[in-house]
Structures are given as C-alpha cells and as structure tokens.
Amino acid sequence: MVVKDYYEGKTHIIIDDKYCVKTKEEVDAILKAMGELVGRQLAQQQARRAAE
C-alpha cells in the first residue's frame, strides 16, 4: 500500500510499505550485508592508498 506520494523538486517519490523492514531479523540481515559491503570497500580503498 502506498503510504506517501510526493514530489521533491522534479523527483516523484512514492513510498510503499511492502518494501519497509518489519522484523528484527530483516534489520539484522540488512545490517550484516551493509557491514560486509562497507568492509570490502574500506579494504579496497586502503589497498589503493598503500599502492600509491
């Protein structure tokens, strides 16, 4: 169900609650995935700096 529908400048924003996180398990899975992505990015950035 669309819970909010608005424009920000020329951008049309529609928020649908079926895409909202509803359980602690979903939150934990998202945070774990984000942590892994950020960790890889930081390691790559550090490796590039060390190679300079």
Buried (B, 14 or more C-beta within 10 A) or exposed (E): EEEEEEEEEEEEEEEEEEEEEEEEEEEEEEEEEEEEEEEEEEEEEEEEEEEE
